[in-house]
Amino acid sequence: DTTVKQNPRYKLARVGKPVNLICSQTMNHDTMYWYQKKPNQAPKLLLFYYDKILNREADTFEKFQSSRPNNSFCSLYIGSAGLEYSAMYLCASSRSANTGQLYFGEGSKLTVL
Amino acid sequence: AQSVTQPDARVTVSEGASLQLRCKYSYSGTPYLFWYVQYPRQGLQLLLKYYSGDPVVQGVNGFEAEFIKSNSSFHLRKASVHWSDSAVYFCAVTGYQNFYFGKGTSLTVIP
């Protein structure tokens, strides 16, 4: 099974409210990623977990939080959503030792009103 | 800085025609290069990858790509496209864990 699952697929949030997106994989991959994808833009890496070590991109460091309670799950948390957070959020996983391909979920589309 | 450029946002071709989607990258180390495809309402899927060796790599569904180091390019090709190839194609580069993507090229194949 090479499936990465994301929940929810669609999320509507009010400005200022928190948002929590969930990702799971059953491939025992050591690395899990979160990307933000806006129309006509490249997927932007937000952060990734290598095992239990969280790496966040410098320009999104304060905007997004994440947790990885076990190898299979990874969350993306927005404490206070703003209009600029409206986007598709893509979760992916990989076996880093393989310098490997990313396996993507179908995405969670967040709309902030 | 690491980056990927896909200069063509949209490409339209007729079914049966040949295809080239362009990709240029900027990467300071040894690049590992990928093409991903996203069909409507689906996640990104790997089409092909290049790590080393033969600069021409074969992927699924008749796609291939050529790594040209001197030009920092990794263009995707297909000899004869099918209507089902209509999708968005993303080029990506990595050295280890950070993957950098281009903006994507939306391909429309006219029957």
Chai-1 contact restraints between the chains, C-beta under 6 A:
chainA,res_idxA,chainB,res_idxB,connection_type,confidence,min_distance_angstrom,max_distance_angstrom,comment,restraint_id
A,Q41,B,K103,contact,1.0,0.0,6.0,A-B,restraint_1
A,A42,B,F101,contact,1.0,0.0,6.0,A-B,restraint_2
A,A42,B,G102,contact,1.0,0.0,6.0,A-B,restraint_3
A,A42,B,K103,contact,1.0,0.0,6.0,A-B,restraint_4
A,P43,B,F101,contact,1.0,0.0,6.0,A-B,restraint_5
A,S96,B,Q97,contact,1.0,0.0,6.0,A-B,restraint_6
A,T99,B,Y32,contact,1.0,0.0,6.0,A-B,restraint_7
A,Q101,B,L46,contact,1.0,0.0,6.0,A-B,restraint_8
A,F104,B,G43,contact,1.0,0.0,6.0,A-B,restraint_9
A,F104,B,L44,contact,1.0,0.0,6.0,A-B,restraint_10
A,G105,B,G43,contact,1.0,0.0,6.0,A-B,restraint_11
A,E106,B,G43,contact,1.0,0.0,6.0,A-B,restraint_12
